[in-house]
Amino acid sequence: MRNRFVPAALITLLVILHGQLWFGRGSVPSVAKLQEQLDKQKRSNAQALLANERLNAEIHDLQEGLEIVEERARSELGMVRTNEILVQIAK
């Protein structure tokens, strides 16, 4: 009787562990899904980092010189200096 109990217990334990591997909290499909989410978040973070670097460079330019302020005022707001004539060419 005892000789049959040990293999049966080991097989039961193996089935339980195998079930946890495929259907449990840390299962293979769950880990794959989390890895995919992590990769997506890393791509998003990389894009945000590039945008932040661009904005930091623009802030630095705005703090250092007035040329970019003047350029932005001209292009975005249509501002001109006194005694200056604005000419736009329509294509």
Secondary structure as UniProt FT lines:
FT   HELIX           2..23
FT   TURN            25..26
FT   HELIX           28..64
FT   HELIX           67..77
FT   TURN            82..83
//
